[in-house]
Amino acid sequence: MSIIPNDIQEQVREVFKDLENPVKMMVFTQGEGGALECDYCQETRELVEDVGSLSDKITVEFYDLVKDEEVAARYQIEKIPAIAVVTGGDQPKDYGIRMFGIPSGYEFSSLIEDVLLVSRGSSDLTPDTLKELGTLENPVHIQVFVTPTCPYCPRAVILAHKLALASDKITADMVEATEFPQLANRYQVYGVPRTVIDDVIHIEGAVPEAALVSELMKVLDNEEMARLRNDWQQMSLN
């Protein structure tokens, strides 16, 4: 029995008619069915499996964080539940699109948008943004902290995931703040969405594309990043 209501299933099935290329959702959990199973691991598996059943262009694969540690390491999965949305086929392409925590509530729409985005293989980012992203030289890690009840969070998540799709230097994570309170405390997440870039650049709210890219490009300024790290270390000590 699906955990997705019938009317929502029909809406998603209709949306998935526009899928262009195969998509694979890789779900990482641990201790399936056991006493040590992580919170929301079972629900995440069920949700993703249900979504995958709504289109024959979607495949779903399940992995155990411990038993499949080599796969987890390859996709940089260190916490669970986690979802990596990649292209389908024999040689999947990983755009660096990740979801940590169950994509429930408003974040269900982010999961659906991610499937569409990866299937399409292109974003609607502006030429100026694409030009800026082309200047990145080193890996950049974006984390977008969210909660299921935040109506503004999907906008921030999808924008970050579009940046990851457009640049092989970027990995972008959705992080469900209530499931990972230690991370939320570390990055002082008092409201969502809160976007963290390379641990030190912090952005409040669902900002426009140009504003996010402007903050992102600070990673090219070594002096600015050094100042931001120093400021962040001082804040963390206080």
C-alpha positions as CSV (number, residue, x, y, z in Angstrom):
1,M,0.0,0.0,0.0
2,S,1.4,3.4,-1.0
3,I,2.1,6.0,1.6
4,I,1.4,8.7,-1.1
5,P,-2.3,9.6,-1.3
6,N,-4.0,8.5,-4.6
7,D,-4.7,12.1,-5.8
8,I,-1.0,13.0,-5.3
9,Q,0.1,9.9,-7.1
10,E,-2.0,10.8,-10.1
11,Q,-0.6,14.4,-10.1
12,V,3.0,13.1,-9.9
13,R,2.3,10.4,-12.6
14,E,1.1,13.2,-14.9
15,V,4.1,15.3,-14.2
16,F,6.4,12.4,-14.9
17,K,5.1,12.0,-18.4
18,D,7.5,14.8,-19.2
19,L,10.6,12.8,-18.1
20,E,13.1,12.8,-21.0
21,N,15.9,10.5,-19.8
22,P,16.1,7.7,-17.2
23,V,16.7,8.7,-13.6
24,K,18.0,6.6,-10.7
25,M,17.3,7.3,-7.0
26,M,19.9,5.8,-4.7
27,V,18.6,5.5,-1.1
28,F,21.0,5.0,1.7
29,T,19.8,3.7,5.1
30,Q,21.0,1.3,7.8
31,G,19.7,-1.6,9.8
32,E,16.7,-2.3,7.7
33,G,13.9,-3.8,9.9
34,G,16.2,-4.0,13.0
35,A,16.3,-2.3,16.3
36,L,19.1,-0.1,15.2
37,E,17.3,1.2,12.1
38,C,17.7,5.0,11.8
39,D,14.8,7.4,12.3
40,Y,12.8,7.8,9.2
41,C,14.8,5.2,7.3
42,Q,11.9,2.9,6.7
43,E,9.6,5.8,5.7
44,T,12.2,7.2,3.3
45,R,12.6,3.8,1.6
46,E,8.8,3.5,1.2
47,L,8.4,7.0,0.0
48,V,11.1,6.8,-2.7
49,E,10.0,3.4,-3.8
50,D,6.4,4.7,-4.2
51,V,7.7,7.7,-6.2
52,G,9.8,5.4,-8.4
53,S,6.7,3.3,-9.2
54,L,5.0,6.2,-10.9
55,S,7.2,6.1,-14.0
56,D,9.0,3.4,-15.9
57,K,11.8,5.8,-16.5
58,I,12.7,5.8,-12.8
59,T,14.7,3.1,-11.0
60,V,15.3,2.9,-7.3
61,E,18.3,1.2,-5.6
62,F,18.7,0.7,-1.8
63,Y,22.0,0.6,0.0
64,D,23.1,0.0,3.6
65,L,25.5,2.7,4.9
66,V,27.7,0.0,6.6
67,K,27.3,-3.0,4.3
68,D,27.7,-0.9,1.2
69,E,30.4,1.4,2.6
70,E,32.3,1.6,-0.7
71,V,29.2,2.9,-2.6
72,A,28.5,5.3,0.2
73,A,32.0,6.6,0.2
74,R,31.9,7.0,-3.6
75,Y,28.8,9.1,-3.3
76,Q,30.0,10.9,-0.2
77,I,27.2,9.7,2.0
78,E,28.1,10.0,5.7
79,K,24.6,10.4,7.3
80,I,21.3,8.7,6.8
81,P,18.6,8.6,5.5
82,A,20.1,9.9,2.3
83,I,19.1,10.1,-1.4
84,A,21.3,10.6,-4.3
85,V,19.5,11.5,-7.6
86,V,21.6,10.5,-10.6
87,T,20.9,9.6,-14.2
88,G,19.8,6.1,-15.1
89,G,21.4,3.6,-17.4
90,D,24.6,1.5,-17.2
91,Q,26.8,4.5,-16.6
92,P,25.0,6.9,-14.3
93,K,26.1,10.5,-14.1
94,D,26.2,12.0,-10.6
95,Y,25.5,15.7,-10.5
96,G,26.1,16.0,-6.8
97,I,22.4,16.3,-5.9
98,R,21.7,15.0,-2.4
99,M,18.9,14.9,0.1
100,F,19.6,14.1,3.7
101,G,16.5,13.3,5.7
102,I,13.1,12.3,4.5
103,P,11.7,14.6,1.8
104,S,8.3,14.9,3.4
105,G,5.9,17.9,3.6
106,Y,6.9,20.7,1.3
107,E,10.2,18.9,0.5
108,F,8.3,16.2,-1.4
109,S,8.0,18.7,-4.2
110,S,11.8,19.1,-4.1
111,L,12.2,15.4,-4.7
112,I,9.9,15.5,-7.7
113,E,11.7,18.6,-9.1
114,D,15.0,16.9,-8.6
115,V,13.8,13.9,-10.7
116,L,12.7,16.2,-13.5
117,L,15.9,18.2,-13.3
118,V,18.2,15.2,-13.6
119,S,16.0,13.7,-16.3
120,R,16.2,16.9,-18.3
121,G,20.0,17.2,-17.7
122,S,19.9,21.0,-17.9
123,S,18.7,23.9,-15.8
124,D,17.1,27.3,-16.5
125,L,20.0,29.2,-14.9
126,T,20.9,32.5,-16.6
127,P,23.9,32.8,-18.9
128,D,25.6,35.1,-16.4
129,T,25.3,32.4,-13.7
130,L,26.7,29.7,-16.0
131,K,29.6,32.0,-16.9
132,E,30.3,32.6,-13.2
133,L,30.1,28.9,-12.4
134,G,32.6,28.2,-15.1
135,T,35.3,30.1,-13.2
136,L,35.2,27.7,-10.2
137,E,38.4,25.9,-9.8
138,N,37.9,23.9,-6.6
139,P,35.1,21.8,-5.1
140,V,32.3,23.7,-3.4
141,H,29.9,22.2,-0.9
142,I,26.4,23.7,-0.5
143,Q,24.1,22.7,2.4
144,V,20.5,23.9,2.5
145,F,18.8,23.4,5.9
146,V,15.1,22.9,5.8
147,T,12.1,21.6,7.6
148,P,9.0,19.8,6.2
149,T,6.7,22.7,7.2
150,C,8.7,25.5,5.5
151,P,6.9,26.6,2.3
152,Y,10.0,28.7,1.2
153,C,12.6,25.9,1.5
154,P,12.0,24.0,-1.7
155,R,12.9,27.1,-3.7
156,A,16.3,27.3,-2.0
157,V,16.8,23.6,-2.3
158,I,16.1,23.5,-6.0
159,L,18.2,26.5,-6.8
160,A,21.2,24.8,-5.0
161,H,20.5,21.6,-6.9
162,K,20.4,23.5,-10.2
163,L,23.8,24.9,-9.4
164,A,25.1,21.4,-8.7
165,L,23.8,20.2,-12.0
166,A,25.4,23.1,-13.9
167,S,28.8,22.7,-12.3
168,D,30.8,19.6,-11.7
169,K,32.6,21.5,-8.9
170,I,29.4,21.8,-6.8
171,T,27.7,19.3,-4.5
172,A,24.4,20.5,-3.0
173,D,22.6,18.9,-0.1
174,M,19.2,19.3,1.3
175,V,19.5,18.7,5.0
176,E,16.4,18.2,7.1
177,A,17.3,20.2,10.2
178,T,15.2,18.4,12.8
179,E,16.7,15.0,11.8
180,F,20.2,16.3,12.1
181,P,20.2,18.6,15.2
182,Q,23.9,18.4,15.7
183,L,24.5,19.9,12.2
184,A,21.8,22.4,12.8
185,N,23.4,23.5,16.1
186,R,26.8,23.6,14.5
187,Y,25.7,26.0,11.8
188,Q,23.4,27.9,14.1
189,V,20.2,27.1,12.2
190,Y,17.6,29.2,14.0
191,G,15.4,29.6,10.9
192,V,15.0,28.0,7.6
193,P,15.9,27.9,4.8
194,R,19.5,28.5,5.8
195,T,22.1,27.9,3.1
196,V,25.7,27.2,4.1
197,I,28.5,27.3,1.5
198,D,31.8,25.6,2.3
199,D,31.0,25.8,6.1
200,V,31.6,29.6,6.3
201,I,29.2,31.5,4.0
202,H,25.7,31.6,5.6
203,I,22.6,32.9,3.8
204,E,19.2,33.3,5.4
205,G,16.0,32.8,3.4
206,A,15.2,31.8,-0.2
207,V,17.3,34.4,-2.0
208,P,17.2,35.1,-5.7
209,E,19.6,33.3,-8.1
210,A,21.9,36.3,-8.6
211,A,22.2,36.9,-4.8
212,L,23.1,33.2,-4.1
213,V,25.7,33.2,-6.9
214,S,27.2,36.4,-5.7
215,E,27.8,34.8,-2.3
216,L,28.9,31.6,-3.8
217,M,31.6,33.3,-5.9
218,K,33.3,34.5,-2.7
219,V,35.0,31.1,-2.6
220,L,37.3,32.4,-5.3
221,D,38.5,35.2,-3.0
222,N,41.1,33.6,-0.7
223,E,41.4,36.7,1.6
224,E,37.6,36.9,1.9
225,M,37.2,33.3,2.7
226,A,40.0,33.5,5.3
227,R,38.2,36.5,6.9
228,L,34.9,34.6,6.9
229,R,36.5,31.5,8.5
230,N,38.0,33.6,11.2
231,D,34.7,35.4,11.9
232,W,32.9,32.0,12.0
233,Q,35.5,30.5,14.4
234,Q,35.1,33.5,16.7
235,M,31.3,33.2,16.6
236,S,31.5,29.5,17.4
237,L,33.7,30.2,20.4
238,N,31.3,32.7,21.8
